[in-house]
């Protein structure tokens, strides 16, 4: 059981007490397998992105050994081409259930590894993980299109899917910056990655037509801000433009329009994006609004249908929902590693676009 003393920095009024934070962290740890894998919940699947998100939450709570085991799982089970499969049954490496290899899933290891290094100062860990990060980023950049956007994935047979998702590309943008920070820390500059990140940022900022139209999903709304491609007045304008469409006062954030369904993960990620913009008060309100999703045992339901036959749906509690909440709370509470990764400190700035 996580001790309350290790979660005192995760106290946030109306969101978590130290005891509640410890309970949530213990809930994630209870889902983690002995080999380090963190599935959505036991008996469901693991995907590399959500596995990493949960590991980052463990680091934010001071559970560094558990987080390190999660990264070691990625290191042991990386495919020869630098990728991971999109899904593994209950985190069993020998039982992939989706052999597609999604670009943003694979890139996210860089965010987690940089976060763990900043949380622990463990240089040996950074050295050990660098080959996996390098191979993952190289795999992802093979899917970058001439316009800067990142193709969605490779199919199981290796066929590239060149259509780009704005949410996925925005997440890759954050991952590229973290990968560059790791490279700089190791004094192994990667100028091609810098050009790729600049081209990707330019596509996100100026060329929405290069991405599939998924504007009815809330993630496409806030992820360009959360991933660091949009900031300042551009970020504020984007968030204000669709605020009333996606935010349901007192309940959280819709996952997709026009469905009357709020989800904890999207709500917590929006809160984190608001914090990135410097709007901590609104971020706090969003986090407070989703506490109706908290369950006994400290975990969180995935979502809630708020019209018609009102109900929790689906009836599942997920490690990544709890992880997203803990990371948002950690950022608002000033956790140094989380602030640095999501706030942009110690990440490269002003990357020049590699295309127009």
N, C-alpha and C positions, 0 to 999 in steps of 0.2 A: 504494500500500500504506500502510495506517495505521501510523505509527511507534509503536514500543514505548513511547517516552517519553510519548505522549499517553494511554496506557492503564494507566499505573502505578497510578492510583487505582482501577482495576477488578480489582486482585489480591485474590483471596479463597481461603484455603487449601482445597485439595481441590476447588476449582471452576475457577478461572482463574489462570494466571500472566499477567504482562504480555504475554508473547509470544502466549499463547493468546487473550487478549482482543483483541489487535491483529489476529490471524487471523480472529476472529469478525466484528469490525467490517469488515474487508476483504471478508469473504464477503457481508455485507449490501450493501456498496457495489458489489460486482460484479454484484449483481442489479438495482441501480437503473439505470433508463434515463437517457439523456442529458437528457430533458425533465423529470426529477425523479421520475417514477413509480416506485413500489416494489411490484412484484407479489409474490405469494407466492413464486414463483420464475419464471424466464424461461420463457415459453410457457404459463404458467398464468394466473390472473386476479389483478387488484388489487381489493381492497375498501377503502373509505375508512378503516375502523377499523384494520385491520392495517397499511395504508400509514402511518397516523399513528403507530402503535406503533413501527414500524421507524424512522421519522424521529426519534422521541424517543430511541431507543437510540443513534442517530448523535450527537445532541446530548450525551447522557450520556458519549459517548466523545470529545467535543471536535471532532466532524466537523460544525461548524456550517454551513458552506457547503452541504454535501450535504443536511443537514436543511432548510435554507431553500429549496432547490430543490424538495424534496418538498411543502412548504407552498405554494409558488408554483404547483405543479401543481393543488392543490386550488383555489386562488384563480382560476386560469384556467378551470377546468372545472366550476365550480359551476352548477347549474341555476338558472333564473330564480326558482324558488320557494324557493331557499336550500338545496336538497338536493343530494345526489350519488346516482347509481345504486348499487345494491348490488354490482355486479361489472362489471369492464371487462377484456376479453381482453388479457392481457399489459400492462395499464396503458395501452392505446390508448384515448384519450378518445372516439374516434369509433366504438368497437366495444363498446358495453355488451352484456353477456351476460345481465344480470338488471336489468330496468328498474324493479323495485321500489325503494322508497326507505325504508330502515330508520332508525328514529329514533335508535338508539344509534350507528349508523355516522355519521350526520350530526352529532350533537352532539359527537363526540369531537375534532373540530377544536379546540374550546375548550381541551381538556386539552393538546393538542400545542402550540398557539400560546402558552399561558401558560408552559409548560415551556421553550420556545425563548426567550421573552423573559427568563425568569429566568436562563437559561444564558448569554445574550449581552448583556442590557441594551440591546438594539436597539430603541429607541423608534420609529424609522421603520418597522421591521417590524411592530410592534404597531399602529401607525396604519394601515398598508397592509392588514393582515389583519382589522381590526375590522369592516368592513362584511360580510365573509364570515362571521365568527363571529356577528354580530348576526342575519343572515338565516338561518343554520343553526339557531340557538336558537329563533327565531320559528317556523320550519317545525316543529321538534320539539314546541314547546308547543301548536301547533294540534292535536296528537294526545293531549294530556293529557286524562284522563277526570275526571269529577266527583269520583271518589274519590282523586285525586292521582296514580294510576299513569299511565304513558305507554304509549299504544297502540304496537303493534309497528312498523307501517309503513304506507305507502301503496302500493297495487298500481300496476302500470304505467299503468292507466287513471285513477289518482287516487283510487280507492276506499280509504277508510281501513280498516285492520285494527285495531280497537279493543282486541282482546285484548292483554293486557300480559304481558311476560316479566320475571321478577324480575331475571335477570342484566342484561338490557338496561336496565331502569329504574334499576338500581343504578349502571350505567355512566353513564347520563344524569345521575344525581344528582351524581356527581363532575364531570361536564362543566358542569353548571349552576353549581356553586360556582366552577369555574375561569373561566367566563364572567363571573360576578359580580365576581371579582377583577380581570379585565381591565377591566370597566366602571368599577370603583372607581379603578383606576390611571389611567384616562382621564378621571376625574371626570364620568362619564356614568351616574349611578345608574339602576338598573332595578328599581324596587320590585315590579313584576309578576313578574319572575324570582325575586325573593326569596320571594314568596308561593308560587310554583310549586314551588320547591325545598323549602320547608317542608312543603307538602302531600305531595310525593313522598316525602320522608323519613318522614313519619308513616305513609303507606301501607306502606312497606317494613318499618317497625318493628312496626306494630300490626295490619296487615290482610293476612295472606298469602292470604286468600281472593280478593283482588282481582287475583291473578296466576294465570296458567295453572300447573298443577301439573307442574313439571319437576324435582321434588326428587331424581330419580334421576341428575341431572346434577351433577357436582361444582361447576360454576360457580354454580349456584343456592345452593349451600352457602356458599361463601366470598365471593361478590361483594358481598353487603350490607356486609361488613366492608371489603373492598378499595375499594368506592365511597364509603365514609365515612358511610353511613347508620347503621351499628351500631358502637358503640365500647364500651370498658370491659368491665364484667361481662357485658353482653348479647352482645358480640362473642365473648368467651371461652367463654360457655356454648354459643353456636351452633357454634363450631369443635369444642369437646370432644364435643358430642353426636354428631357423625357422623365423627369422626376415624378410628375403626377401620373404618368402612364404605368410606372413600375412599382412605386412605393405605396403600400397599403398601410395607412397610419395605424399604429398600435399592433400590427401583425407581422410586418416584415416586407420582403420584396418578392414580387411575382417572378417565377422562373421564366414564363413565356406568356406573351399576350395572345388572346384575351383571357386565358384560363384563370379562374379564381383560385389559384394555388400559390401560396407563398412557401419558400424553401429556406431552410436555415443556412445552407452553404452560400447561396447567392447573397443572402442578407449580410452575412459576416464579411464576405468579400467586398460588398459595397461599402460597409463600414470601414474596412481597411483602405479602400480607395478614397473615401472622404477624409480619413486621417492623412493620407498622402497629400491631399489638397490643402491641408491645414484646417479642416473643418471638424475638429474633435467633438464639438457639441452635437452636431448632427450624427456623427459616427456613434456616439454614446447612445443617442436615442434609438438608432437602428438596432444596436445590440440589446438594449433593454426590451425592445419590442418583440424579440424572438424568444424570450424566456418562457413563453407558453409552450415551446417545443421541448423544454427540458423534461427528462424522464427520471424516475427513481433510478438511482445508480449513477446519476450525473451525466449521462449521454443525452443526445438530442435526436428527436425524430427528424427525418429528412424533410418533411413538409406537411402542410395543412391546407385542406380545401375549405374555403371560408364562405362559400355560398351553397345553396341547395342542401344536400345531405352533408352537412359539415362533419368533417372527420380528419383525423391524422391519416395521411396517405403519402407513400406506402407505409405499411406498418413495419418499419425498420429503423434502427438507429445505426448511424455510420461513423466510422472513425474519422473520416474526412470532414464531416460536419462539425464534430467536436474539435477537430484540429483547426479548422478555419476560425472558429470562435476563439480558441486559445491564442492563436496568432494575432487576431485583431485586438484582443485584450492586452496582449504583450506589447503591441505597438503603442497603444494608447497609454500604457503604463510605463513606457520608456525603456523596455528591455533593449539593451544595446545592440545585440546581434539582429534582432527583428527590425529595429529602427533602421539599422544600416542597410539591410537587404531590401526592405520595402520603401524606405525613405530616400534611398539613392546615395547615402553616404558611402564613400569608398567604392562607388561604382563609376565607370567612365562616363563623362558628360561630353556633349557637343560633338558626337560622332558625325563625321561628314557623310552625307548620302553618297552611295556608290552608283547611283543612277538617278534619273529624273522622271 
